[in-house]
Amino acid sequence: MLSVQSVPIIEATLPVVGERMPAIARNFYHRMLTAHPELFDGLFSRSNQKNGTQQQALAGSVAMFASHLVQNPDSAPEIMLSRIAHKHVSLDIRPEQYDIVYKYLFEAIADELSDVISAEIADAWTEVYWLMAHALIKQETDLYASLASPKALAPWTVTKKETAGTDAITFTLVPADDTPVSASKPGQYVSVTVMMPDGIRQVRQYTLSAGTGTNVRVFTTKLDADGEVSPALHRDVQVGDQLTLSHPCGDVTLSDDDGPLILASAGIGCTPSASILRSLADTGSTREVLVLHAESTLERWALRDQMNADVAHLGDASMQLWLEKPTEDSHAGFMSLDGVTLPANASMYLCGPLPFMRKIRSQALASGVQAKHIHYEVFGPDLWLAGTDAAS
């Protein structure tokens, strides 16, 4: 995949480029969004630009891709590419936008690497960029072709707005027009577009917490008081209002086999677990399921009633709970797998804050869960994938 002449150049320059990639990413986004402020409208998150997480995610993915090419010149990190491609499709990213990214990214590279850049180095990294871009475009083209409609976004009407726990709200929506929409798989998310008070549309991804058909979408949000979109959803969106949703996306979905499952979550990271549990309950699954959840208090556990009901409905499911303020039926403090008997040959699904997932993943590996059977979902830019062995 990577040309013979480029391999030694990328290998030699990867340390300095990797070291400076965070600065390159900041420079790139500043250049691009200054020249194209319209990209904030319905595409880029102002919050993620402000807190730097989008820049970190870009830096990590480019460095990861280049490193993989050096070590495996004839292959690509497929899991990382799939993650990015699904996110791009949910945002309606199109091939021509890669040209815009290239222009400003390589202006930033030339600026930040002015002391070491040469024509040969620029050509080698250009090759890396377009290899990554074309790999993503191919995956995204296939994903778009699989959708029920060429329209990536469609209007949906809010029919219910229900409290799902302290500072958590569940929204139920139905199609607002006759645009064909794709069915969802348990664990997938939709991009939700919300109009801000200043007239700029901001987009966030929310896991579908119930329902896998085409006639309803259900997602649950936790209020981030310092955020931009969740306060608007909780405060302003009412029954009867319309929201723009993408088709369901995401490659972290329930496996089709009948093997045991471990669903481990913390906080609002319970939404993928809730989605999987609801699907299992709806289909009368007989799979062994162990649900592990950590929360600060019982009252803050979003979707508590739904998850408890589905565990009770399933014939071979059990749950363990960790609370900072424990009850007689819970463990005290933060989740730990010490003393927890995990089902043999299980697939694990993880979702929650990054420190939580790092800890539980490490403990699961130590307990015998195979790395290839540990799946995870990150809310927001994926700052973890490039640092794990799950990227390829």
C-alpha positions as CSV (number, residue, x, y, z in Angstrom):
1,M,0.0,0.0,0.0
2,L,2.7,2.5,1.0
3,S,5.3,2.9,-1.7
4,V,8.8,1.5,-1.2
5,Q,10.4,4.9,-1.4
6,S,8.1,6.4,1.1
7,V,8.5,3.8,3.8
8,P,11.9,4.8,5.1
9,I,11.0,8.5,4.9
10,I,7.8,8.0,7.0
11,E,9.7,5.8,9.4
12,A,12.5,8.4,9.9
13,T,10.1,11.4,10.2
14,L,7.3,9.7,12.2
15,P,8.9,10.6,15.6
16,V,9.1,14.3,14.9
17,V,5.8,14.5,13.0
18,G,4.1,12.5,15.8
19,E,5.6,14.8,18.4
20,R,4.4,17.9,16.6
21,M,1.1,16.5,15.4
22,P,-0.9,18.1,18.2
23,A,0.4,21.5,17.1
24,I,-0.2,20.6,13.4
25,A,-3.8,19.7,14.2
26,R,-4.4,22.9,16.1
27,N,-2.8,24.9,13.3
28,F,-4.9,23.0,10.7
29,Y,-8.2,23.5,12.4
30,H,-7.5,27.2,12.9
31,R,-6.6,27.7,9.3
32,M,-9.6,25.7,7.9
33,L,-12.2,27.1,10.2
34,T,-11.0,30.7,9.8
35,A,-11.3,30.2,6.0
36,H,-14.5,28.2,6.2
37,P,-16.5,29.3,9.3
38,E,-19.6,27.8,7.6
39,L,-18.2,24.3,8.6
40,F,-19.3,25.0,12.2
41,D,-22.9,25.0,10.9
42,G,-24.0,21.5,11.0
43,L,-20.6,19.8,11.0
44,F,-17.9,20.6,13.5
45,S,-18.5,20.8,17.2
46,R,-17.6,24.2,18.7
47,S,-17.3,22.5,22.1
48,N,-14.8,19.9,20.8
49,Q,-12.8,22.6,19.1
50,K,-12.7,24.7,22.3
51,N,-11.6,21.8,24.6
52,G,-9.1,20.4,22.1
53,T,-10.5,16.9,21.9
54,Q,-11.1,17.0,18.1
55,Q,-7.5,18.1,17.5
56,Q,-6.3,15.3,19.7
57,A,-8.4,12.8,17.8
58,L,-7.1,13.9,14.4
59,A,-3.5,13.9,15.6
60,G,-3.9,10.4,17.0
61,S,-5.6,8.9,14.0
62,V,-3.1,10.3,11.4
63,A,-0.1,9.2,13.5
64,M,-1.7,5.8,14.1
65,F,-2.4,5.3,10.3
66,A,1.2,6.3,9.4
67,S,2.7,4.0,12.1
68,H,0.6,1.1,10.8
69,L,1.7,1.7,7.2
70,V,5.3,1.6,8.3
71,Q,4.9,-1.7,10.2
72,N,2.4,-3.2,7.7
73,P,2.9,-1.5,4.3
74,D,0.3,-3.7,2.5
75,S,-2.6,-3.3,4.9
76,A,-4.5,-0.6,6.8
77,P,-5.9,-0.3,10.4
78,E,-9.4,-1.4,9.4
79,I,-11.0,-0.9,12.8
80,M,-9.9,2.7,13.1
81,L,-10.9,3.4,9.6
82,S,-14.4,1.8,10.2
83,R,-14.9,3.9,13.3
84,I,-14.1,7.1,11.4
85,A,-16.1,6.2,8.3
86,H,-19.2,5.5,10.4
87,K,-18.8,8.9,12.1
88,H,-18.3,10.7,8.8
89,V,-21.4,9.1,7.3
90,S,-23.5,10.2,10.3
91,L,-22.3,13.7,9.5
92,D,-22.9,13.5,5.8
93,I,-19.2,14.0,4.9
94,R,-18.6,13.8,1.2
95,P,-15.4,13.0,-0.9
96,E,-14.8,16.6,-2.1
97,Q,-14.4,17.7,1.5
98,Y,-11.1,15.7,1.7
99,D,-9.6,18.2,-0.7
100,I,-10.4,21.0,1.7
101,V,-8.8,19.1,4.6
102,Y,-5.7,18.3,2.5
103,K,-5.1,22.0,1.6
104,Y,-5.2,23.3,5.2
105,L,-3.6,20.2,6.8
106,F,-0.5,20.5,4.5
107,E,-0.3,24.2,5.0
108,A,-0.2,23.5,8.7
109,I,2.4,20.8,8.2
110,A,4.6,23.1,6.2
111,D,4.3,25.7,8.9
112,E,4.9,23.5,11.9
113,L,7.7,21.5,10.2
114,S,9.4,24.4,8.5
115,D,12.8,23.5,10.0
116,V,12.8,19.9,8.7
117,I,10.4,19.8,5.7
118,S,11.7,18.9,2.3
119,A,10.0,18.0,-1.0
120,E,10.6,14.3,-0.4
121,I,9.1,14.5,3.1
122,A,6.1,16.4,1.9
123,D,5.5,13.9,-0.9
124,A,5.7,10.9,1.5
125,W,3.2,12.4,3.9
126,T,1.0,13.5,1.0
127,E,1.0,9.8,0.1
128,V,0.0,8.8,3.6
129,Y,-2.8,11.4,3.7
130,W,-4.4,10.2,0.4
131,L,-4.0,6.6,1.3
132,M,-6.0,7.3,4.4
133,A,-8.5,9.5,2.6
134,H,-9.2,7.1,-0.2
135,A,-9.5,4.2,2.3
136,L,-12.1,6.2,4.2
137,I,-13.9,7.4,1.0
138,K,-14.2,3.7,-0.1
139,Q,-15.7,2.7,3.2
140,E,-18.0,5.7,3.3
141,T,-19.2,5.1,-0.3
142,D,-20.1,1.5,0.7
143,L,-21.9,2.7,3.8
144,Y,-23.9,5.4,1.9
145,A,-24.9,2.7,-0.7
146,S,-26.2,0.6,2.1
147,L,-28.6,3.3,3.5
148,A,-32.3,3.2,2.8
149,S,-32.1,6.6,1.1
150,P,-29.5,8.7,-0.7
151,K,-30.5,11.5,1.7
152,A,-28.2,11.1,4.7
153,L,-30.4,13.2,7.0
154,A,-34.1,13.3,7.6
155,P,-36.6,15.2,9.8
156,W,-38.1,13.5,12.9
157,T,-40.8,14.7,15.2
158,V,-40.5,14.4,19.0
159,T,-43.5,12.5,20.4
160,K,-42.3,11.9,24.0
161,K,-39.8,13.7,26.3
162,E,-39.5,11.7,29.5
163,T,-37.2,11.9,32.6
164,A,-34.8,8.9,32.6
165,G,-33.0,9.7,35.8
166,T,-31.5,12.8,37.4
167,D,-30.5,15.2,34.6
168,A,-31.3,12.5,32.0
169,I,-34.0,12.7,29.4
170,T,-35.3,10.2,26.9
171,F,-36.6,11.5,23.6
172,T,-38.9,9.4,21.4
173,L,-39.3,10.5,17.7
174,V,-41.2,9.3,14.6
175,P,-40.5,10.2,11.0
176,A,-41.7,13.7,10.0
177,D,-41.9,12.8,6.3
178,D,-41.7,9.9,3.9
179,T,-37.9,9.8,3.5
180,P,-36.9,6.1,3.6
181,V,-34.8,5.4,6.7
182,S,-32.5,2.5,7.7
183,A,-33.2,0.1,10.6
184,S,-30.8,0.3,13.4
185,K,-28.7,-2.4,15.1
186,P,-28.4,-2.6,18.9
187,G,-25.5,-0.3,20.0
188,Q,-25.7,2.1,17.0
189,Y,-26.1,5.9,17.3
190,V,-27.6,8.7,15.3
191,S,-26.3,12.2,14.7
192,V,-28.8,14.7,16.0
193,T,-28.8,18.3,14.7
194,V,-29.9,21.0,17.1
195,M,-30.4,24.7,16.3
196,M,-28.5,26.9,18.7
197,P,-29.8,30.3,19.9
198,D,-27.3,32.1,17.6
199,G,-28.7,30.3,14.5
200,I,-25.8,27.8,14.1
201,R,-26.6,24.1,13.9
202,Q,-24.6,21.9,16.1
203,V,-24.5,18.1,15.8
204,R,-24.0,15.4,18.5
205,Q,-24.1,11.6,18.3
206,Y,-26.5,9.8,20.7
207,T,-26.8,6.0,21.1
208,L,-30.2,4.7,20.4
209,S,-31.3,3.4,23.8
210,A,-34.3,1.3,22.5
211,G,-35.9,0.2,19.3
212,T,-34.3,-1.2,16.1
213,G,-37.1,-0.6,13.5
214,T,-37.6,2.3,11.1
215,N,-40.7,3.8,12.6
216,V,-39.2,5.2,15.8
217,R,-36.0,6.5,17.3
218,V,-35.3,6.6,21.0
219,F,-32.2,8.2,22.5
220,T,-31.3,9.3,26.0
221,T,-29.1,12.3,26.9
222,K,-27.4,13.4,30.0
223,L,-27.3,17.1,30.8
224,D,-23.8,18.6,30.5
225,A,-24.3,21.9,32.2
226,D,-21.1,23.3,30.6
227,G,-22.0,21.9,27.2
228,E,-23.9,23.4,24.3
229,V,-26.2,20.9,22.8
230,S,-27.6,18.9,25.8
231,P,-28.7,22.0,27.6
232,A,-30.6,23.1,24.4
233,L,-32.2,19.7,24.1
234,H,-33.3,19.5,27.7
235,R,-34.4,23.2,27.9
236,D,-35.8,24.0,24.5
237,V,-36.9,20.9,22.6
238,Q,-40.5,19.9,23.3
239,V,-43.0,17.3,22.1
240,G,-44.1,18.3,18.6
241,D,-40.8,19.8,17.6
242,Q,-38.7,18.5,14.8
243,L,-35.0,17.4,14.9
244,T,-32.8,16.3,12.0
245,L,-31.4,12.8,12.5
246,S,-28.9,10.7,10.5
247,H,-29.4,7.1,9.6
248,P,-28.1,4.8,12.4
249,C,-24.3,4.4,12.3
250,G,-21.7,2.8,14.3
251,D,-19.8,-0.5,14.1
252,V,-19.9,-1.5,17.7
253,T,-23.1,-3.6,17.6
254,L,-24.4,-6.8,19.1
255,S,-22.9,-9.9,17.7
256,D,-25.2,-12.4,15.9
257,D,-23.9,-15.5,17.8
258,D,-25.4,-16.9,20.9
259,G,-22.3,-16.6,23.1
260,P,-22.2,-15.1,26.6
261,L,-22.2,-11.3,27.0
262,I,-20.7,-8.9,29.5
263,L,-22.1,-5.4,29.4
264,A,-20.0,-3.0,31.4
265,S,-20.8,0.7,31.7
266,A,-20.5,3.8,33.8
267,G,-22.8,6.9,33.9
268,I,-24.6,7.7,30.7
269,G,-22.4,5.0,29.1
270,C,-25.2,2.7,30.0
271,T,-27.1,3.6,26.8
272,P,-25.4,1.0,24.5
273,S,-26.0,-1.6,27.3
274,A,-29.7,-0.6,27.5
275,S,-30.0,-0.8,23.7
276,I,-28.5,-4.3,23.6
277,L,-30.6,-5.5,26.6
278,R,-33.8,-4.2,25.1
279,S,-33.1,-6.0,21.8
280,L,-32.3,-9.3,23.6
281,A,-35.5,-9.0,25.7
282,D,-37.6,-8.2,22.6
283,T,-36.3,-11.2,20.7
284,G,-36.6,-13.6,23.7
285,S,-32.8,-14.3,23.8
286,T,-31.5,-17.1,25.9
287,R,-27.9,-15.8,25.9
288,E,-26.1,-15.6,29.2
289,V,-25.7,-11.9,30.0
290,L,-23.8,-10.2,32.9
291,V,-24.6,-6.5,33.3
292,L,-22.1,-4.4,35.3
293,H,-22.9,-0.7,35.9
294,A,-21.2,2.0,37.9
295,E,-23.0,5.2,39.0
296,S,-22.7,7.9,41.6
297,T,-26.1,7.4,43.1
298,L,-29.1,5.3,42.3
299,E,-31.1,8.4,41.4
300,R,-28.6,9.4,38.7
301,W,-28.7,6.0,37.0
302,A,-30.3,6.8,33.6
303,L,-32.6,4.1,32.2
304,R,-32.5,2.2,35.5
305,D,-36.1,1.0,35.2
306,Q,-35.7,-0.1,31.6
307,M,-32.5,-2.0,32.3
308,N,-33.8,-3.7,35.4
309,A,-37.0,-4.8,33.6
310,D,-35.1,-6.2,30.7
311,V,-32.6,-8.1,33.0
312,A,-35.6,-9.6,34.9
313,H,-37.3,-10.5,31.6
314,L,-34.3,-12.4,30.2
315,G,-33.9,-16.0,31.4
316,D,-30.1,-16.0,32.0
317,A,-29.2,-12.4,32.8
318,S,-27.8,-10.9,36.0
319,M,-26.7,-7.5,37.1
320,Q,-24.1,-6.1,39.5
321,L,-24.1,-2.4,40.5
322,W,-21.5,-0.1,42.0
323,L,-22.5,3.1,43.7
324,E,-20.5,5.9,45.3
325,K,-23.3,6.0,47.8
326,P,-24.1,2.3,48.0
327,T,-27.4,0.5,48.8
328,E,-27.7,-2.9,50.4
329,D,-27.9,-4.4,46.8
330,S,-24.8,-2.7,45.4
331,H,-21.0,-2.6,45.7
332,A,-19.4,0.5,47.2
333,G,-17.2,2.8,45.2
334,F,-15.8,2.4,41.7
335,M,-16.3,-0.7,39.6
336,S,-13.7,-3.4,39.9
337,L,-13.8,-6.9,38.4
338,D,-11.9,-8.3,41.4
339,G,-14.1,-11.0,42.8
340,V,-16.5,-10.9,39.8
341,T,-16.9,-14.2,38.0
342,L,-17.0,-13.5,34.3
343,P,-18.7,-15.9,31.9
344,A,-16.2,-18.0,29.9
345,N,-15.7,-17.2,26.2
346,A,-17.7,-14.0,26.6
347,S,-17.9,-10.9,24.4
348,M,-17.6,-7.7,26.4
349,Y,-19.1,-4.3,25.5
350,L,-17.7,-1.3,27.3
351,C,-18.9,2.3,27.5
352,G,-18.1,5.1,29.9
353,P,-15.3,7.6,30.7
354,L,-11.9,6.7,29.3
355,P,-10.2,6.0,32.7
356,F,-13.1,3.6,33.5
357,M,-12.7,1.7,30.2
358,R,-9.0,1.5,30.5
359,K,-9.2,0.0,34.0
360,I,-12.0,-2.5,33.2
361,R,-10.5,-3.5,29.9
362,S,-7.2,-4.3,31.7
363,Q,-9.0,-6.3,34.4
364,A,-11.0,-8.2,31.8
365,L,-7.9,-9.1,29.9
366,A,-6.3,-10.3,33.1
367,S,-9.4,-12.4,33.8
368,G,-9.1,-14.2,30.5
369,V,-11.4,-12.2,28.2
370,Q,-9.8,-12.1,24.7
371,A,-8.8,-8.7,23.4
372,K,-10.6,-9.3,20.1
373,H,-13.8,-9.9,22.1
374,I,-13.7,-6.6,23.9
375,H,-15.7,-3.9,22.1
376,Y,-16.1,-0.3,23.3
377,E,-17.9,2.9,22.4
378,V,-16.6,6.4,23.1
379,F,-18.9,9.4,23.4
380,G,-17.2,12.3,21.5
381,P,-13.9,12.1,19.6
382,D,-12.2,8.8,20.0
383,L,-9.1,9.6,22.1
384,W,-8.4,5.9,23.0
385,L,-8.3,3.8,19.8
386,A,-4.9,4.9,18.6
387,G,-3.4,3.9,22.0
388,T,-4.8,0.4,22.1
389,D,-4.2,-2.8,20.2
390,A,-7.8,-2.6,18.9
391,A,-7.0,-0.3,16.1
392,S,-6.1,-2.9,13.5
